[in-house]
Amino acid sequence: MGAKILVLESDWRPAPDLAPTQIHSSSRCYASIGLNIQQNQLIIKDFFQNLEIFLSQPINQKGINVIILSGHAGFENHKLQMSAIDQLFEPLEIFEPIKKKLLRTILILDACFLGLQLEIFMQRYQLLGCIGFAKQVNWVSSSVLILLILRHFREQGIFEVQRKSPIRPRKILEQLQHNSAQLLVQQLGLKFLFSK
């Protein structure tokens, strides 16, 4: 059985000189929702291979899948940059070679400030949906909120549907803005956009 969720995670070290044992991993949290999850390190040299393997699985030829891109992000020399384990990269450019394969994908950008760029991601990559944070985040808060989102997706049967409709995922995120997650949503500046 394949996975409906792909987590590509960089290290969450606050400084590059910390030992690997001090790296936090949010992807371990997501396994607790009871779904098959493909987890890989965010390494640019392996990026497209990991995406191709995930997107070509028969389970991802129908319905909705989720890709979580997780790590530090910020502006460097007036360019939006995200850190992979092996190098910095431009998150707005990275999906270009496979953009036609993302029509069933909800992309979750688990990094600071990437939620401010959702319109660009949606226009450029024809995603089913895009979720991100407009404020500075830490791995604990963002992991908790993403875990809530994935849990609600599972409970509402999002991963079992055979078509790729954005209606139910959008409704779940709208409800999260007004329920017990409201404070966390505001703290992180949760933003989301879905196709029409």
N, C-alpha and C positions, 0 to 999 in steps of 0.2 A: 504494500500500500504506500502510495506517495504522500508527500506533505503538501498542505494547502498554505503553509506559512513558511517563508524564508527569512531568517534573521542573519543579516550581514553586519557584524559588530566589530568596531575598532576597539582598542583598549580605552578605558575611561580613566587613565592615569592623569592626575592633575598636573603632573610634570613628567617630562620624558625620562628623567633620571631615576624614577622610582623603579624598584624591582618588579618583575612580572607577577610575583606573589601578591602585590598590592593592587593589581588590576581588578576592577569590579566587573561583573558580568551580569547584564540584565537578561540575557537570553536564557539563563538557567531558570529565571522566574517564570518565563512564558510556558515552560514545559508543564507547569502545574495545572494548566487549564484542560488537560486531557486530550490534546490533539497531537497528531504527528507534526513535528516541526523540524525543518532542515536548518541547522545552525552552522554557520561558517564564520571564520574571521574575515573582517573587511580588509582584504589584501587586493590591491589594484591588479597585480599580475594574474590573479585568479578570478577576478570579478566577473568577466563575461562567461567563463566556463561555468561558474556557480549558477549564474542566471539562466544560461542555456539548459543546464541539467534540470533545474527547478521548473522552468516554463515548459519544457518538452515532456514532462511527465503526463501520462494520460489523464490523471485526476485534474490537471490544470488546463486541459483543453475544453473543459466545461465549467460553468459557474464562475465563482469569484476566488481569487487568490490574493494573498497579502505578502508584500515585501517590506521588511523593516530595515532601514538603513540607520545604523546607530553609531554615534561617536561625537567627538568635539567638532564644532563649526564656528566660524567667525569671519571677519573681514580682514584680509591681509593685502596691502597695496591696493585698496579699493576694490578688491575682488572677493567674492564669497568663496571661502575655502572650507573643506572638511578634511579631517585627518583619518586616513586609513592607517593600518599598522605599518605599511611600507613607504607611504608618501602622502603628501597633501594632494587633493584633487578638487576640481570644480564640480560640485554636485549638480549644477544646472546643465552641465555638458555630458556627464558620465553615461547616461542611458541612450545617447543618440544612435549608436549602431543597432540597437534592438527595439527602437521605439514602436515599431509595428506589432510587436509581440506583447505589448502591455495593455491591450484593450480590456482585459479581464482583471487587471491588477489594481488593488488599493495600495498605494505607496505610503508608508508611515515614515516620516523623517524625524527620527529621534535624535535631535541636535538643536542647539541654541539657534534661534532666529530664523531657521529655515521655513517656519510657518508664514513668514512675511513674503515668501516667494511662491506660494501655491499656485497663483494664476499662471505664472511662467511655466511651472512644471506641467500643469494641466494642458496648456496650449501646445507646448513643445512635444509632449509625449502621448497625448490622447489616452491618458489613464482613465480608468473607471472612477477613481477617486484619489485624493491626496490629503493627508493629515500631517500636521506639523505644529510646532510651538513657536510663538512669536516672541517669547521672552527667553531669558537665560534659564537653562534647566540643569538639574543634576540627575545622575543616573537613577537614584532611588525614586524621586518623584515621577520622572517620566516613565520609568518601568512600571510603577504602580498604576498609572493612568492607562498605559498601553495594555497592561494585563486586564484591567477592567473592560476596556474596549473589546479585546479579543474574547474575553469571557462572555460578554453580551452578544457578540457575533455568534459564538458557539451556541449559546442558549436560544437565540432567535433563529437558528438553522441557516445562517448565512453561508456556511461552508458546504451545506447539503444541496442548495438550489442548483439547478442545471443551467439556468440562464444568468446573464450578467447585468442584473438591474441594480441601479444605485439607490433605489427607493428605501429599502429596509436599512442598509448601512447608514444612510443619511439620517433617517429617523432615530436610530440608536444614538448617534452623536448629538443630535438636537436634544434628546431626552437627558443625556449626561450633563448638559449645561444647566439643568434645572433640578437634578436630584442630589443624592448624597455626595457626588463627585464635584459639585459646583465649585467648591473652594479650590480644589486641585486644578480644575479646568481654568479658573481665573488666574491662579498663581503661575501656571505655565503658559498662559496665553494660547490655549488650544484653538487652532484654526482648522477648517476642513472645507474642501470643495469636492463636488461630484459632477460627473457628466450629466447632461440633460436627459 
